[in-house]
């Protein structure tokens, strides 16, 4: 058989091989990108969760110190002498987790996280000042709660979680007012 007679079959084999190679390469590239995105989504989820827990722990220590200073709506008082070193440790832990948020977070979530920790710092400053009126205490907590909600909303959007986050608790707590009334 002459080479000319075999040429269409050889061209078909070459074209088929190239097509198969191209499809396989594109498929593998898509799979790799999807796996990479899933890994980063998981990392962001873990990072956001650790940061939120660290900030919540910091706020909780500040609230407990506030309870010992007579601020309302907080239980489990903690004396400033004991609590201020704990508050400093909590801030150090939060700052460490912050670096991870800066590394993997999107711009909107980083901004929301920054705003949240700044509002927690306000609560912390009120505790450090000592005697502060209850209205400033309540306002600082409302602002921190709103900033927390904004962080969670932004983090959920970044993670592709659909739907609104659960509603925030009210400050001061409604059940407390109901018990007093």
Secondary structure as UniProt FT lines:
FT   HELIX           3..68
FT   TURN            69..70
FT   HELIX           80..104
FT   HELIX           107..129
FT   HELIX           134..159
FT   HELIX           174..180
//
